[in-house]
Amino acid sequence: MDEDAPEDQPNLGLLCFFPYRAMEGRVMDALAEAGFDDITLAQSRVFQRIGPNGTRVTDLAEQARISKQTATFLVDQLERAGYVERVPDPTDARARLVRIAARGEAGVAVARMAEAEVEAEWTRHLGRRDAAHLRRALTRLREIADPYR
């Protein structure tokens, strides 16, 4: 236990979760306002794990910590809505990759704008110095907390 944190205070994981939840909510609201109101939170959590060259459904499931069946179901929904497409995997003819489609790229642009707005608000609230310290500390923590970085 951190000697500087009283026992009645939230743990660091929970303290990281609160701003994450706020950011996620703001992004989802911005997407809905921009006409991307057919994407669910569950779908977005799979979508955000798609790499720039595409990602296999099994990898999306592992990273999102959901079953392959659930990931397949969510990807099917995203594909029907035009957010993603399935393409052959150039490294394995038997496999397919999930890749972000044009509609998905448009949604990503909206999400990035919302993220920038939230970060600007947080920086104004914390001050540039504390915001920079927070970013450095969380980036360092990611080294041991994010196996998919």
C-alpha positions in Angstrom: 0.0 0.0 0.0 1.3 3.5 -0.8 2.1 5.2 2.4 1.1 8.6 0.9 -2.4 7.4 0.1 -4.9 7.1 3.0 -6.7 3.7 3.1 -10.0 5.4 2.3 -8.7 6.8 -1.0 -9.3 5.1 -4.4 -6.4 3.0 -5.7 -4.4 4.2 -8.7 -6.2 1.9 -11.1 -9.5 3.5 -10.1 -8.1 7.0 -10.3 -7.0 6.2 -13.9 -10.4 4.8 -14.7 -12.4 7.9 -13.8 -10.7 10.1 -16.5 -10.8 7.2 -19.0 -14.5 6.8 -18.5 -15.0 10.6 -18.9 -12.9 10.6 -22.1 -14.8 7.6 -23.5 -18.2 9.2 -22.8 -17.2 12.5 -24.5 -15.9 10.7 -27.5 -19.1 8.6 -27.8 -21.2 11.7 -27.5 -19.1 13.5 -30.2 -19.5 10.5 -32.5 -23.3 10.4 -32.0 -23.5 14.2 -32.6 -21.6 13.8 -35.8 -24.0 11.1 -37.1 -22.1 8.0 -36.0 -24.9 7.1 -33.6 -25.0 3.5 -34.6 -21.8 2.4 -32.9 -22.0 1.0 -29.4 -19.5 1.3 -26.6 -18.8 -2.5 -26.9 -18.2 -2.1 -30.6 -15.9 0.9 -30.0 -13.8 -1.0 -27.5 -13.0 -3.6 -30.2 -12.7 -1.0 -33.0 -10.1 1.0 -31.1 -7.8 -2.0 -31.0 -7.6 -2.4 -34.8 -4.1 -1.7 -36.0 -3.1 0.4 -38.9 -2.6 -2.6 -41.2 -5.5 -4.6 -39.8 -5.9 -7.0 -37.0 -7.1 -10.6 -36.7 -10.4 -11.2 -34.8 -8.5 -13.5 -32.4 -6.1 -10.7 -31.5 -8.9 -8.2 -31.1 -10.6 -10.6 -28.7 -7.5 -11.1 -26.7 -6.7 -7.4 -26.5 -10.3 -6.5 -25.5 -10.4 -9.5 -23.1 -13.6 -10.9 -24.6 -14.3 -14.3 -26.3 -13.6 -14.8 -30.0 -17.3 -15.3 -30.5 -18.1 -12.0 -28.9 -15.4 -10.2 -31.0 -16.7 -11.9 -34.2 -20.2 -10.7 -33.3 -19.1 -7.1 -32.7 -16.9 -7.1 -35.9 -19.9 -8.4 -37.9 -22.0 -5.5 -36.6 -19.2 -3.0 -37.4 -18.8 -4.5 -40.9 -22.5 -4.2 -41.6 -22.5 -0.6 -40.5 -19.5 0.1 -42.8 -17.0 0.9 -40.1 -14.6 -2.0 -40.9 -13.9 -4.5 -43.7 -12.4 -7.9 -43.7 -9.5 -8.4 -46.1 -7.1 -11.4 -46.7 -4.1 -11.5 -44.4 -1.0 -11.2 -46.7 1.0 -13.3 -44.2 -1.4 -16.2 -44.1 -3.8 -17.1 -46.9 -6.2 -18.8 -44.5 -6.6 -15.8 -42.3 -8.5 -12.5 -42.6 -7.7 -9.2 -41.1 -10.2 -6.6 -39.9 -9.3 -3.2 -41.3 -10.9 0.2 -40.7 -13.1 1.2 -43.7 -13.7 4.7 -45.0 -16.7 5.3 -42.7 -14.6 4.1 -39.7 -11.8 6.5 -40.7 -14.3 9.4 -40.7 -15.4 8.3 -37.2 -11.8 8.2 -36.0 -11.3 11.8 -37.2 -14.3 12.9 -35.0 -13.0 10.9 -32.1 -9.5 12.4 -32.4 -11.0 15.9 -32.3 -13.0 15.1 -29.2 -9.9 13.6 -27.5 -8.0 16.8 -28.3 -10.7 18.9 -26.8 -10.8 16.9 -23.6 -7.0 16.9 -23.2 -7.0 20.7 -23.7 -9.6 21.0 -20.9 -7.6 18.7 -18.6 -4.4 20.6 -19.4 -6.1 23.9 -18.5 -7.4 22.3 -15.3 -4.1 20.7 -14.2 -1.7 23.3 -15.7 0.8 22.4 -18.4 3.4 21.2 -16.0 1.2 18.8 -14.1 -0.4 17.6 -17.4 3.1 16.9 -18.8 4.1 15.1 -15.6 0.9 13.0 -15.7 1.5 12.0 -19.3 5.1 11.0 -18.5 4.1 9.0 -15.5 1.3 7.2 -17.3 3.5 6.5 -20.3 6.1 4.9 -18.0 3.4 2.9 -16.2 2.2 1.6 -19.6 5.6 -0.1 -20.0 4.5 -2.6 -17.4 0.8 -2.4 -17.7 0.1 -2.7 -21.4 1.3 -5.9 -23.1 -0.1 -4.7 -26.4 1.8 -1.4 -26.7 
